Amino acid sequence: MAGGAAGAALLTGCSGDGAPGTAAAGGSAAAGRLRARAHRESAALLARYDATLAAHPGLAERLRPLRAETARHLAAFAGPGPSATSGSAGGSASAAPGSGRPAAPAAPPRVPERPGEALAALARAERETADARTTALAGAPAEFARLLASVAACGAAHAFLLTGGGS
């Protein structure tokens, strides 16, 4: 598997305390909006991983650990309360943060036919999301900023691994 030992080392940094609800610090409306946006972004990434895995089952060994980390990010951004994140993010598997209701199902992302292009599309999505999270740090309360920074770094590592940087 490309990125074996290097990938494991990078993923180790992704797994912080991961306790849902730790992101809820700074209960302001702005913090709530940031958390909701981060939750939507993680749900979109999870849906992209699921769609890519469905279209390219041969990539499962490479994508499964990255998908699992993305599911943990979704749970962390959901805040306190029950959240089902191990299933697909495209349906009602994830609750909209703060609403108590499932998120509206979204159309699954389009996945390129070639596995290499599908990996590049995932890497691009991870990079764009990491960049957005880094930008959001300026307006985040301290505790939530730490979570955002950690998850942004993890997304950058995912992009690195997806482009073959860990091989």
Backbone as ProteinMPNN parsed JSONL, in Angstrom:
{"seq_chain_A": "MAGGAAGAALLTGCSGDGAPGTAAAGGSAAAGRLRARAHRESAALLARYDATLAAHPGLAERLRPLRAETARHLAAFAGPGPSATSGSAGGSASAAPGSGRPAAPAAPPRVPERPGEALAALARAERETADARTTALAGAPAEFARLLASVAACGAAHAFLLTGGGS", "coords_chain_A": {"N_chain_A": [[0.851, -1.187, 0.0], [0.614, 2.177, -0.861], [2.22, 4.673, 0.937], [2.286, 3.458, 3.428], [3.898, 3.172, 6.152], [4.563, 5.892, 6.447], [2.074, 7.023, 6.107], [0.684, 5.984, 8.294], [2.068, 7.245, 10.336], [1.455, 9.948, 9.836], [-1.333, 9.894, 10.15], [-1.57, 9.382, 12.834], [-1.333, 11.84, 14.071], [-3.783, 12.902, 13.52], [-5.613, 11.873, 15.247], [-6.785, 13.119, 17.825], [-8.008, 13.898, 21.057], [-10.679, 13.695, 20.34], [-13.216, 13.678, 21.476], [-16.645, 14.058, 21.167], [-18.23, 17.166, 21.479], [-16.206, 18.594, 22.659], [-15.703, 20.589, 20.963], [-17.575, 22.447, 21.416], [-17.007, 24.62, 22.927], [-17.016, 28.104, 23.778], [-19.703, 29.251, 23.401], [-20.945, 31.096, 21.653], [-22.998, 32.623, 19.1], [-21.586, 32.965, 16.745], [-19.572, 31.058, 17.021], [-21.153, 28.803, 16.975], [-22.082, 28.909, 14.346], [-19.673, 28.567, 12.971], [-19.017, 25.977, 13.824], [-21.187, 24.576, 12.734], [-20.72, 24.976, 10.003], [-18.224, 23.686, 9.733], [-19.04, 21.123, 10.341], [-20.781, 20.584, 8.18], [-18.9, 20.674, 6.102], [-17.267, 18.484, 6.778], [-19.163, 16.458, 6.542], [-19.642, 16.596, 3.797], [-17.11, 15.852, 2.818], [-16.998, 13.243, 3.839], [-19.097, 12.093, 2.41], [-17.98, 12.264, -0.124], [-15.791, 10.513, 0.152], [-17.265, 8.125, 0.571], [-18.667, 7.905, -1.876], [-16.523, 7.662, -3.627], [-15.371, 5.282, -2.735], [-17.489, 3.552, -3.357], [-17.505, 3.731, -6.139], [-14.943, 2.922, -6.777], [-13.95, 0.249, -5.602], [-11.479, -0.999, -5.329], [-9.799, 0.82, -4.159], [-10.226, 0.736, -1.492], [-8.563, -0.204, 0.681], [-6.639, 1.775, 0.845], [-8.17, 4.083, 1.264], [-9.849, 3.652, 3.461], [-8.74, 4.196, 6.158], [-8.468, 7.007, 6.055], [-11.064, 7.816, 5.565], [-12.251, 6.96, 7.939], [-11.058, 8.701, 9.805], [-12.15, 11.097, 8.876], [-14.812, 10.651, 9.474], [-14.631, 10.735, 12.252], [-13.976, 13.414, 12.572], [-16.349, 14.586, 11.715], [-18.037, 13.739, 13.785], [-16.843, 15.109, 15.942], [-17.345, 17.755, 15.252], [-20.062, 17.792, 15.41], [-20.826, 18.283, 17.955], [-22.214, 18.11, 21.324], [-24.236, 15.263, 22.187], [-26.089, 12.502, 20.648], [-24.778, 11.044, 17.695], [-24.69, 9.572, 14.574], [-22.098, 8.525, 12.78], [-20.778, 6.618, 11.37], [-21.901, 5.596, 9.138], [-22.974, 6.344, 5.766], [-22.581, 9.722, 4.739], [-24.277, 10.842, 3.028], [-26.963, 10.455, 3.364], [-29.387, 10.173, 5.907], [-27.627, 9.773, 7.943], [-26.158, 11.534, 9.462], [-26.669, 14.0, 11.923], [-27.996, 17.269, 11.714], [-26.126, 19.801, 13.128], [-27.112, 20.943, 16.301], [-29.789, 20.91, 15.645], [-31.161, 18.572, 16.118], [-32.342, 17.113, 14.228], [-32.123, 14.946, 11.331], [-29.704, 15.654, 8.771], [-30.487, 17.061, 5.589], [-30.774, 14.863, 2.81], [-28.182, 14.747, 0.423], [-27.241, 15.02, -3.022], [-25.138, 12.462, -4.23], [-21.615, 13.017, -4.571], [-20.024, 13.557, -7.745], [-17.909, 11.17, -9.126], [-14.776, 10.776, -10.593], [-14.034, 8.559, -13.363], [-11.578, 7.202, -13.574], [-9.343, 5.708, -11.285], [-7.018, 7.145, -10.365], [-7.675, 9.79, -10.976], [-9.89, 10.047, -9.372], [-8.722, 9.887, -6.842], [-7.218, 12.224, -6.97], [-9.269, 14.115, -7.059], [-10.387, 13.746, -4.514], [-8.173, 14.526, -2.973], [-8.001, 17.219, -3.714], [-10.435, 18.165, -2.656], [-9.967, 17.706, 0.075], [-7.789, 19.452, 0.476], [-8.93, 21.974, -0.162], [-10.878, 22.124, 1.835], [-9.288, 22.028, 4.141], [-7.913, 24.435, 3.79], [-10.053, 26.263, 4.01], [-10.762, 25.839, 6.661], [-8.463, 26.664, 7.966], [-8.516, 29.387, 7.353], [-10.807, 30.081, 8.768], [-9.943, 30.069, 11.366], [-9.263, 32.583, 12.436], [-11.626, 33.792, 13.363], [-12.514, 32.135, 15.343], [-13.376, 30.888, 18.633], [-10.953, 30.201, 21.225], [-10.745, 27.411, 22.137], [-12.236, 26.038, 20.175], [-10.808, 26.855, 17.959], [-8.441, 25.451, 18.299], [-9.313, 22.835, 17.778], [-10.2, 23.168, 15.111], [-7.738, 23.851, 13.866], [-6.269, 21.512, 14.273], [-7.801, 19.644, 12.831], [-7.664, 20.792, 10.309], [-4.931, 20.492, 9.781], [-4.838, 17.738, 9.724], [-6.435, 17.264, 7.455], [-4.757, 18.368, 5.501], [-2.677, 16.533, 5.665], [-4.075, 14.269, 4.795], [-4.553, 15.026, 2.11], [-1.928, 15.049, 1.182], [-1.267, 12.319, 1.463], [-3.127, 11.206, -0.307], [-2.226, 12.069, -2.75], [-0.086, 10.528, -3.178], [2.125, 11.203, -1.741], [3.058, 9.944, 0.508], [4.393, 7.671, -0.221]], "CA_chain_A": [[0.0, 0.0, 0.0], [1.376, 3.422, -0.914], [2.067, 5.515, 2.124], [2.108, 2.608, 4.597], [4.434, 3.67, 7.421], [4.435, 7.354, 6.495], [0.655, 7.317, 6.29], [0.321, 5.7, 9.684], [2.646, 8.302, 11.169], [0.678, 11.169, 9.648], [-2.671, 9.734, 10.702], [-1.494, 9.423, 14.287], [-1.567, 13.221, 14.464], [-5.185, 13.234, 13.304], [-6.444, 11.31, 16.296], [-6.651, 13.789, 19.112], [-8.935, 13.417, 22.075], [-11.811, 13.287, 19.532], [-14.47, 13.589, 22.202], [-17.663, 14.984, 20.708], [-18.613, 18.142, 22.482], [-15.094, 19.463, 23.021], [-15.729, 21.712, 20.036], [-18.691, 23.316, 21.746], [-16.56, 25.744, 23.745], [-17.294, 29.403, 23.169], [-21.063, 29.038, 22.957], [-21.519, 32.223, 20.93], [-23.663, 32.326, 17.834], [-20.543, 32.854, 15.719], [-18.938, 29.747, 17.195], [-22.131, 27.824, 16.502], [-22.07, 28.928, 12.871], [-18.413, 27.948, 12.549], [-19.138, 24.537, 14.053], [-22.137, 24.037, 11.746], [-20.042, 24.955, 8.705], [-17.223, 22.623, 9.785], [-19.796, 19.867, 10.292], [-21.216, 20.396, 6.778], [-17.711, 20.366, 5.303], [-16.879, 17.1, 7.072], [-20.183, 15.592, 5.946], [-19.399, 16.578, 2.35], [-15.917, 15.027, 2.599], [-17.362, 11.856, 4.099], [-19.894, 11.665, 1.253], [-17.045, 12.09, -1.244], [-15.095, 9.24, 0.395], [-18.208, 7.027, 0.337], [-18.929, 7.803, -3.314], [-15.301, 7.168, -4.26], [-15.271, 3.864, -2.383], [-18.511, 2.827, -4.115], [-17.115, 3.72, -7.545], [-13.622, 2.297, -6.922], [-13.709, -0.614, -4.436], [-10.065, -1.344, -5.244], [-9.102, 1.838, -3.359], [-10.712, 0.644, -0.113], [-7.485, -0.324, 1.672], [-5.973, 3.073, 0.931], [-9.08, 5.145, 1.701], [-10.574, 3.336, 4.703], [-8.284, 4.944, 7.344], [-8.738, 8.435, 5.874], [-12.51, 7.955, 5.728], [-12.543, 6.81, 9.375], [-10.687, 9.97, 10.442], [-13.137, 12.098, 8.462], [-16.021, 10.367, 10.272], [-14.372, 11.246, 13.605], [-14.081, 14.879, 12.499], [-17.782, 14.88, 11.655], [-18.567, 13.57, 15.145], [-16.326, 16.186, 16.798], [-18.013, 19.007, 14.893], [-21.494, 17.693, 15.701], [-21.07, 18.784, 19.298], [-22.757, 17.13, 22.257], [-25.442, 14.539, 21.788], [-25.843, 11.337, 19.817], [-24.532, 11.28, 16.283], [-24.266, 8.383, 13.841], [-21.189, 8.978, 11.732], [-20.058, 5.536, 10.718], [-22.549, 5.295, 7.866], [-22.778, 7.328, 4.707], [-22.998, 11.081, 5.069], [-25.173, 11.318, 1.987], [-28.363, 10.297, 3.738], [-29.752, 10.701, 7.214], [-26.697, 9.23, 8.929], [-25.612, 12.563, 10.335], [-27.644, 14.99, 12.355], [-27.605, 18.66, 11.545], [-25.753, 20.238, 14.464], [-27.996, 21.849, 17.012], [-31.178, 20.848, 15.214], [-31.811, 17.367, 16.583], [-32.933, 16.454, 13.064], [-31.127, 14.519, 10.351], [-29.399, 16.575, 7.684], [-31.172, 16.734, 4.343], [-29.913, 14.076, 1.932], [-27.593, 15.483, -0.695], [-26.874, 14.176, -4.15], [-23.764, 12.014, -4.054], [-20.67, 13.723, -5.434], [-19.609, 12.885, -8.972], [-16.579, 10.583, -8.962], [-14.128, 10.467, -11.871], [-13.998, 7.136, -13.705], [-10.251, 6.642, -13.348], [-8.978, 5.765, -9.864], [-6.063, 8.222, -10.091], [-8.411, 11.061, -11.006], [-10.761, 10.052, -8.184], [-7.854, 10.245, -5.716], [-6.874, 13.649, -7.117], [-10.463, 14.882, -6.68], [-10.451, 13.685, -3.046], [-7.08, 15.36, -2.45], [-8.404, 18.615, -3.929], [-11.488, 18.462, -1.673], [-9.315, 17.78, 1.39], [-6.972, 20.672, 0.503], [-9.833, 23.131, -0.105], [-11.511, 22.147, 3.156], [-8.242, 22.412, 5.102], [-7.678, 25.872, 3.606], [-11.201, 26.983, 4.572], [-10.685, 25.732, 8.125], [-7.36, 27.519, 8.397], [-9.02, 30.754, 7.259], [-11.814, 30.273, 9.816], [-9.299, 30.162, 12.682], [-9.223, 33.966, 12.923], [-12.856, 34.155, 14.051], [-12.951, 31.051, 16.225], [-12.948, 30.907, 20.038], [-9.689, 29.468, 21.407], [-10.902, 25.949, 22.2], [-12.681, 25.569, 18.869], [-9.7, 27.111, 17.037], [-7.508, 24.327, 18.429], [-9.9, 21.713, 17.042], [-10.144, 23.51, 13.681], [-6.352, 23.771, 13.424], [-5.901, 20.107, 14.249], [-8.496, 18.982, 11.726], [-7.098, 21.346, 9.073], [-3.644, 19.821, 9.586], [-5.152, 16.364, 9.335], [-6.879, 17.322, 6.064], [-3.574, 18.571, 4.673], [-1.995, 15.231, 5.629], [-4.868, 13.408, 3.91], [-4.277, 15.438, 0.73], [-0.57, 14.577, 0.923], [-1.325, 10.867, 1.276], [-3.93, 10.894, -1.484], [-1.459, 12.375, -3.961], [1.062, 9.631, -3.231], [3.255, 11.79, -1.033], [3.544, 9.088, 1.598], [4.975, 6.42, -0.712]], "C_chain_A": [[0.887, 1.237, 0.0], [1.138, 4.204, 0.363], [1.931, 4.733, 3.406], [2.592, 3.219, 5.891], [4.293, 5.174, 7.541], [2.987, 7.749, 6.735], [0.216, 7.083, 7.717], [0.849, 6.784, 10.605], [1.852, 9.588, 11.048], [-0.7, 11.063, 10.279], [-2.673, 9.762, 12.224], [-1.772, 10.827, 14.794], [-3.012, 13.642, 14.304], [-6.046, 12.848, 14.49], [-6.166, 11.977, 17.62], [-7.58, 13.147, 20.107], [-10.24, 12.995, 21.423], [-13.142, 13.233, 20.245], [-15.479, 14.579, 21.643], [-18.033, 15.933, 21.832], [-17.467, 19.034, 22.886], [-15.056, 20.675, 22.116], [-16.791, 22.73, 20.408], [-18.291, 24.517, 22.595], [-16.818, 27.057, 23.024], [-18.673, 29.39, 22.574], [-21.706, 30.187, 22.21], [-22.176, 31.766, 19.642], [-22.639, 32.158, 16.719], [-19.856, 31.498, 15.804], [-19.873, 28.646, 16.711], [-22.168, 27.75, 14.984], [-20.799, 28.289, 12.329], [-18.481, 26.433, 12.692], [-20.07, 23.911, 13.028], [-21.485, 23.956, 10.366], [-19.006, 23.833, 8.662], [-17.889, 21.254, 9.708], [-20.243, 19.575, 8.865], [-20.037, 20.018, 5.891], [-17.251, 18.929, 5.531], [-17.886, 16.115, 6.483], [-19.988, 15.482, 4.437], [-18.169, 15.734, 2.021], [-16.239, 13.551, 2.797], [-18.182, 11.297, 2.937], [-18.995, 11.431, 0.043], [-16.247, 10.787, -1.066], [-16.02, 8.068, 0.091], [-18.482, 6.819, -1.143], [-17.714, 7.243, -4.037], [-15.117, 5.68, -3.965], [-16.29, 3.025, -3.155], [-18.103, 2.691, -5.582], [-15.815, 2.947, -7.782], [-13.309, 1.42, -5.709], [-12.247, -1.017, -4.265], [-9.245, -0.347, -4.429], [-9.422, 1.722, -1.862], [-9.588, 0.594, 0.915], [-6.802, 1.026, 1.901], [-6.875, 4.139, 1.557], [-9.73, 4.898, 3.052], [-10.06, 4.109, 5.919], [-8.573, 6.445, 7.247], [-10.229, 8.717, 6.069], [-12.885, 7.883, 7.21], [-12.195, 8.088, 10.138], [-11.704, 11.058, 10.113], [-14.438, 11.898, 9.231], [-15.842, 10.867, 11.705], [-14.443, 12.777, 13.636], [-15.547, 15.296, 12.48], [-18.401, 14.779, 13.052], [-18.108, 14.701, 16.058], [-17.036, 17.503, 16.515], [-19.509, 18.97, 15.158], [-21.812, 18.255, 17.073], [-21.683, 17.717, 20.169], [-24.016, 16.477, 21.713], [-25.109, 13.39, 20.872], [-25.674, 11.726, 18.36], [-24.057, 9.999, 15.648], [-23.392, 8.832, 12.693], [-20.51, 7.836, 11.006], [-20.694, 5.158, 9.395], [-22.253, 6.364, 6.857], [-23.28, 8.687, 5.147], [-24.0, 11.6, 4.058], [-26.626, 11.243, 2.367], [-28.622, 10.888, 5.095], [-28.824, 10.196, 8.301], [-26.142, 10.29, 9.856], [-26.688, 13.575, 10.676], [-27.112, 16.378, 12.065], [-27.302, 19.205, 12.929], [-26.745, 21.219, 15.051], [-29.459, 21.722, 16.64], [-31.909, 19.65, 15.792], [-32.464, 16.599, 15.441], [-31.824, 15.994, 12.122], [-30.916, 15.604, 9.3], [-30.142, 16.121, 6.43], [-30.232, 15.928, 3.449], [-29.425, 14.928, 0.763], [-27.306, 14.499, -1.818], [-25.43, 13.725, -3.953], [-22.833, 12.759, -5.01], [-20.33, 12.884, -6.663], [-18.169, 12.413, -8.792], [-15.991, 10.302, -10.343], [-14.015, 8.961, -12.098], [-12.659, 6.483, -13.421], [-9.873, 6.781, -11.873], [-8.014, 6.904, -9.525], [-6.739, 9.586, -10.073], [-9.34, 11.175, -9.799], [-9.948, 10.423, -6.941], [-7.482, 11.724, -5.768], [-8.053, 14.532, -6.707], [-10.631, 14.886, -5.156], [-9.377, 14.579, -2.427], [-7.427, 16.836, -2.578], [-9.455, 19.026, -2.896], [-10.895, 18.59, -0.271], [-8.528, 19.087, 1.525], [-7.86, 21.908, 0.639], [-10.487, 23.252, 1.269], [-10.5, 22.553, 4.222], [-7.96, 23.909, 5.008], [-8.811, 26.702, 4.218], [-11.156, 26.959, 6.101], [-9.562, 26.596, 8.678], [-7.79, 28.983, 8.383], [-9.992, 31.06, 8.392], [-11.201, 30.425, 11.205], [-9.366, 31.561, 13.275], [-10.475, 34.345, 13.713], [-13.343, 33.134, 15.058], [-12.514, 31.275, 17.668], [-11.77, 29.955, 20.216], [-9.849, 27.952, 21.366], [-11.315, 25.387, 20.845], [-11.585, 25.787, 17.824], [-8.681, 25.984, 17.094], [-8.025, 23.114, 17.662], [-9.821, 21.967, 15.532], [-8.727, 23.353, 13.14], [-5.907, 22.314, 13.299], [-6.525, 19.385, 13.056], [-7.999, 19.515, 10.376], [-5.758, 20.679, 8.764], [-3.855, 18.382, 9.136], [-5.602, 16.318, 7.874], [-5.722, 17.532, 5.11], [-2.771, 17.273, 4.563], [-2.74, 14.258, 4.724], [-4.575, 13.74, 2.45], [-2.9, 14.939, 0.3], [-0.58, 13.076, 0.622], [-2.081, 10.485, 0.005], [-3.181, 11.158, -2.783], [-0.2, 11.519, -4.047], [2.275, 10.142, -2.508], [3.825, 10.91, 0.045], [4.214, 7.823, 1.115], [6.47, 6.449, -0.806]], "O_chain_A": [[1.822, 1.323, 0.795], [0.003, 4.374, 0.807], [1.493, 5.297, 4.408], [1.786, 3.739, 6.662], [3.945, 5.685, 8.605], [2.704, 8.692, 7.473], [-0.531, 7.879, 8.287], [0.169, 7.196, 11.544], [1.599, 10.254, 12.051], [-1.188, 12.022, 10.876], [-3.677, 10.129, 12.835], [-2.388, 10.989, 15.847], [-3.433, 14.639, 14.891], [-7.102, 13.442, 14.709], [-5.404, 11.465, 18.44], [-7.898, 11.963, 19.994], [-10.868, 12.04, 21.881], [-14.123, 12.774, 19.659], [-15.232, 15.785, 21.633], [-18.133, 15.536, 22.993], [-17.696, 20.126, 23.406], [-14.442, 21.686, 22.459], [-16.891, 23.777, 19.769], [-19.137, 25.34, 22.945], [-16.836, 27.104, 21.794], [-18.817, 29.506, 21.357], [-22.933, 30.244, 22.14], [-21.934, 30.659, 19.16], [-22.802, 31.305, 15.846], [-19.589, 30.864, 14.783], [-19.43, 27.67, 16.105], [-22.271, 26.668, 14.406], [-20.84, 27.555, 11.341], [-18.059, 25.695, 11.802], [-19.783, 22.834, 12.505], [-21.678, 22.979, 9.644], [-18.916, 23.109, 7.67], [-17.361, 20.335, 9.082], [-20.103, 18.448, 8.389], [-20.156, 19.147, 5.03], [-16.888, 18.235, 4.582], [-17.503, 15.057, 5.982], [-20.15, 14.405, 3.862], [-18.182, 14.98, 1.048], [-15.803, 12.706, 2.014], [-17.981, 10.154, 2.528], [-19.224, 10.5, -0.729], [-16.053, 10.044, -2.028], [-15.611, 7.116, -0.573], [-18.525, 5.683, -1.614], [-17.855, 6.44, -4.959], [-14.748, 4.91, -4.852], [-15.984, 1.905, -3.563], [-18.333, 1.649, -6.196], [-15.61, 2.384, -8.857], [-12.491, 1.802, -4.871], [-11.827, -1.345, -3.155], [-8.112, -0.645, -4.049], [-8.941, 2.522, -1.06], [-9.658, 1.289, 1.928], [-6.436, 1.364, 3.027], [-6.399, 4.999, 2.297], [-10.124, 5.85, 3.725], [-10.879, 4.645, 6.666], [-8.889, 7.081, 8.253], [-10.607, 9.727, 6.662], [-13.729, 8.646, 7.682], [-12.946, 8.511, 11.017], [-12.073, 11.85, 10.98], [-15.096, 12.871, 9.599], [-16.791, 11.366, 12.31], [-14.914, 13.362, 14.611], [-15.935, 16.25, 13.153], [-19.193, 15.634, 13.449], [-18.893, 15.202, 16.863], [-17.298, 18.279, 17.433], [-20.163, 20.012, 15.134], [-22.946, 18.66, 17.33], [-21.681, 16.541, 19.805], [-24.749, 17.048, 20.905], [-23.99, 13.294, 20.369], [-26.348, 12.626, 17.86], [-23.105, 9.39, 16.136], [-23.872, 9.447, 11.741], [-19.724, 8.083, 10.092], [-20.07, 4.455, 8.599], [-21.376, 7.202, 7.066], [-24.288, 8.789, 5.846], [-24.523, 12.702, 4.224], [-27.456, 11.909, 1.748], [-28.14, 11.976, 5.411], [-29.2, 10.19, 9.473], [-25.691, 9.96, 10.952], [-27.504, 13.955, 9.836], [-25.911, 16.625, 12.162], [-28.136, 19.086, 13.827], [-27.163, 22.182, 14.408], [-30.302, 22.369, 17.262], [-33.13, 19.683, 15.948], [-33.072, 15.551, 15.662], [-30.731, 16.562, 12.106], [-31.827, 16.369, 8.983], [-30.391, 14.93, 6.244], [-29.049, 16.248, 3.333], [-30.175, 15.724, 0.198], [-27.149, 13.3, -1.588], [-24.585, 14.525, -3.55], [-23.222, 13.091, -6.13], [-20.35, 11.654, -6.615], [-17.311, 13.18, -8.355], [-16.637, 9.662, -11.173], [-13.914, 8.186, -11.148], [-12.618, 5.308, -13.057], [-10.058, 7.843, -11.279], [-8.18, 7.561, -8.497], [-6.41, 10.437, -9.247], [-9.549, 12.267, -9.27], [-10.418, 11.178, -6.09], [-7.436, 12.396, -4.738], [-7.862, 15.575, -6.081], [-10.977, 15.913, -4.573], [-9.644, 15.304, -1.469], [-7.178, 17.618, -1.661], [-9.373, 20.114, -2.327], [-11.278, 19.482, 0.486], [-8.591, 19.75, 2.56], [-7.582, 22.788, 1.453], [-10.632, 24.353, 1.801], [-10.823, 23.339, 5.112], [-7.788, 24.576, 6.029], [-8.561, 27.719, 4.864], [-11.477, 27.953, 6.751], [-9.703, 27.193, 9.745], [-7.463, 29.736, 9.301], [-10.002, 32.172, 8.918], [-11.882, 30.869, 12.13], [-9.512, 31.713, 14.488], [-10.389, 35.145, 14.644], [-14.455, 33.246, 15.573], [-11.422, 31.787, 17.916], [-11.609, 29.009, 19.444], [-9.139, 27.282, 20.615], [-10.788, 24.36, 20.417], [-11.45, 24.986, 16.899], [-8.119, 25.598, 16.069], [-7.259, 22.441, 16.973], [-9.421, 21.087, 14.77], [-8.536, 22.782, 12.067], [-5.247, 21.939, 12.33], [-5.86, 18.614, 12.363], [-7.923, 18.762, 9.406], [-5.484, 20.34, 7.613], [-3.136, 17.877, 8.274], [-5.192, 15.425, 7.132], [-5.695, 16.945, 4.028], [-2.247, 16.951, 3.497], [-2.119, 13.507, 3.973], [-4.371, 12.837, 1.639], [-2.731, 14.46, -0.822], [0.023, 12.624, -0.351], [-1.703, 9.534, -0.679], [-3.472, 10.537, -3.805], [0.658, 11.76, -4.897], [3.358, 9.573, -2.643], [4.967, 11.104, 0.461], [4.576, 6.972, 1.927], [7.083, 5.459, -1.205]]}, "name": "protein", "num_of_chains": 1, "seq": "MAGGAAGAALLTGCSGDGAPGTAAAGGSAAAGRLRARAHRESAALLARYDATLAAHPGLAERLRPLRAETARHLAAFAGPGPSATSGSAGGSASAAPGSGRPAAPAAPPRVPERPGEALAALARAERETADARTTALAGAPAEFARLLASVAACGAAHAFLLTGGGS"}
